[in-house]
Amino acid sequence: MPKLENILLVGASGRMGNCVQTLAQERGISIQKCTTRPCVQLPSPWPSDVSVVIDFSCDSVIGQMVAKLLERRPPFPPLVVGTTGLSNDTMESIKLYTQRAACLVASNFSLGIAILRACVRLAAAKLPDAFEAEIIEIHHRHKRDIPSGTAQSLLNDIRDAQMLSHGASGETTPESVKIHSLRMASVVGEHQVILAGPGEQLRLVHQAENRSVFAHGAFHAAQWICGQNPGLYHMEDVFGI
Ligand SMILES: NC(=O)c1ccc[n+]([C@@H]2O[C@H](COP(=O)([O-])OP(=O)(O)OC[C@H]3O[C@@H](n4cnc5c(N)ncnc54)[C@H](OP(=O)(O)O)[C@@H]3O)[C@@H](O)[C@H]2O)c1
């Protein structure tokens, strides 16, 4: 596996950007920062040894960043996107980039969330129609997107699993699953899925205790993607779940 040597970081001044820089320092990996204000500017001259681009910014930055990367001559660096709340236009830009390079989009980089999603898919598929599902997500007050990207992914997991297993004719329609979002103090991130049915209740909860869990996951993803062919990947591919 190629060594992760030099990361181009988009969103370096943010909460996650700072966390990624701390981890890179601990691991002896160099970081190049990508300017995002007043507009996206790639480093010039381009550092020849950039292994991967990691993004923790916001939706409006990504389209600009991808356009700038595509203006360059090949080789195109792999891209790891951690930003959540992506618009359809942004996803289209990312898909365009996947024709040239490997690209991973993750609403959550933690292993715990990948396992939670697998458990939720299993539960939604196996529990009978009579079970109702609800999702609660709690984050810090500064989080921009609501609901969280992870809650949205969990909702899609429940819908897909129920549709596959029960079809659209079940008593509990996939549309009836709701996300309840709370914004409180400095909470890093909590996701809870409640499945309640006749006489029993199943609660699956994940709590992120600090942001470094996401930074570690982003580095794991960045290391993994360096050896991949152009295409769109997810954390399930990285963890083999
Ligand atoms: N995938 C995961 O595991 C995971 C985990 C945690 C967070 N996230 C997501 O990662 C993203 C960043 O989170 P964060 O907490 O680090 O946010 P943050 O502290 O607000 O940082 C956002 C970064 O993006 C830049 N930025 C924001 N809006 C911009 C704009 N309109 N134009 C130019 N630059 C802009 C900011 O620059 P300034 O400093 O100049 O404002 C900053 O560097 C969010 O979408 C969050 O939901 C994902």
PDBQT file of the ligand as one rigid body, heavy atoms in Angstrom, charges set to zero:
ROOT
HETATM    1  N1  LIG A 301     -17.621  12.589   7.861  1.00  0.00    +0.000 N 
HETATM    2  C1  LIG A 301     -17.412  12.734   9.169  1.00  0.00    +0.000 C 
HETATM    3  O1  LIG A 301     -17.059  11.784   9.901  1.00  0.00    +0.000 OA
HETATM    4  C2  LIG A 301     -17.583  14.091   9.779  1.00  0.00    +0.000 A 
HETATM    5  C3  LIG A 301     -17.276  14.329  11.130  1.00  0.00    +0.000 A 
HETATM    6  C4  LIG A 301     -17.409  15.624  11.625  1.00  0.00    +0.000 A 
HETATM    7  C5  LIG A 301     -17.846  16.639  10.802  1.00  0.00    +0.000 A 
HETATM    8  N2  LIG A 301     -18.153  16.371   9.505  1.00  0.00    +0.000 N 
HETATM    9  C6  LIG A 301     -18.585  17.410   8.572  1.00  0.00    +0.000 C 
HETATM   10  O2  LIG A 301     -17.416  18.101   8.131  1.00  0.00    +0.000 OA
HETATM   11  C7  LIG A 301     -17.781  19.448   7.770  1.00  0.00    +0.000 C 
HETATM   12  C8  LIG A 301     -16.898  20.425   8.543  1.00  0.00    +0.000 C 
HETATM   13  O3  LIG A 301     -17.178  20.328   9.910  1.00  0.00    +0.000 OA
HETATM   14  P1  LIG A 301     -16.473  21.313  10.965  1.00  0.00    +0.000 P 
HETATM   15  O4  LIG A 301     -17.126  21.034  12.276  1.00  0.00    +0.000 OA
HETATM   16  O5  LIG A 301     -14.992  21.210  10.839  1.00  0.00    +0.000 OA
HETATM   17  O6  LIG A 301     -16.978  22.740  10.405  1.00  0.00    +0.000 OA
HETATM   18  P2  LIG A 301     -16.318  24.161  10.634  1.00  0.00    +0.000 P 
HETATM   19  O7  LIG A 301     -15.600  24.213  11.932  1.00  0.00    +0.000 OA
HETATM   20  O8  LIG A 301     -17.419  25.150  10.389  1.00  0.00    +0.000 OA
HETATM   21  O9  LIG A 301     -15.226  24.277   9.455  1.00  0.00    +0.000 OA
HETATM   22  C9  LIG A 301     -15.618  24.400   8.095  1.00  0.00    +0.000 C 
HETATM   23  C10 LIG A 301     -14.429  24.766   7.230  1.00  0.00    +0.000 C 
HETATM   24  O10 LIG A 301     -14.916  25.079   5.921  1.00  0.00    +0.000 OA
HETATM   25  C11 LIG A 301     -14.621  26.454   5.593  1.00  0.00    +0.000 C 
HETATM   26  N3  LIG A 301     -15.825  27.078   5.046  1.00  0.00    +0.000 N 
HETATM   27  C12 LIG A 301     -17.066  26.977   5.526  1.00  0.00    +0.000 A 
HETATM   28  N4  LIG A 301     -17.937  27.684   4.770  1.00  0.00    +0.000 NA
HETATM   29  C13 LIG A 301     -17.207  28.254   3.789  1.00  0.00    +0.000 A 
HETATM   30  C14 LIG A 301     -17.537  29.085   2.688  1.00  0.00    +0.000 A 
HETATM   31  N5  LIG A 301     -18.802  29.464   2.441  1.00  0.00    +0.000 N 
HETATM   32  N6  LIG A 301     -16.550  29.501   1.869  1.00  0.00    +0.000 NA
HETATM   33  C15 LIG A 301     -15.298  29.126   2.099  1.00  0.00    +0.000 A 
HETATM   34  N7  LIG A 301     -14.901  28.321   3.139  1.00  0.00    +0.000 NA
HETATM   35  C16 LIG A 301     -15.864  27.892   3.973  1.00  0.00    +0.000 A 
HETATM   36  C17 LIG A 301     -14.317  27.114   6.916  1.00  0.00    +0.000 C 
HETATM   37  O11 LIG A 301     -13.501  28.230   6.678  1.00  0.00    +0.000 OA
HETATM   38  P3  LIG A 301     -13.519  29.493   7.698  1.00  0.00    +0.000 P 
HETATM   39  O12 LIG A 301     -12.737  29.039   8.889  1.00  0.00    +0.000 OA
HETATM   40  O13 LIG A 301     -12.879  30.574   6.916  1.00  0.00    +0.000 OA
HETATM   41  O14 LIG A 301     -14.990  29.723   8.007  1.00  0.00    +0.000 OA
HETATM   42  C18 LIG A 301     -13.639  25.986   7.689  1.00  0.00    +0.000 C 
HETATM   43  O15 LIG A 301     -12.296  25.862   7.283  1.00  0.00    +0.000 OA
HETATM   44  C19 LIG A 301     -19.279  19.573   8.111  1.00  0.00    +0.000 C 
HETATM   45  O16 LIG A 301     -20.032  19.321   6.941  1.00  0.00    +0.000 OA
HETATM   46  C20 LIG A 301     -19.504  18.471   9.134  1.00  0.00    +0.000 C 
HETATM   47  O17 LIG A 301     -20.850  18.025   9.179  1.00  0.00    +0.000 OA
HETATM   48  C21 LIG A 301     -18.028  15.136   8.994  1.00  0.00    +0.000 A 
ENDROOT
TORSDOF 0
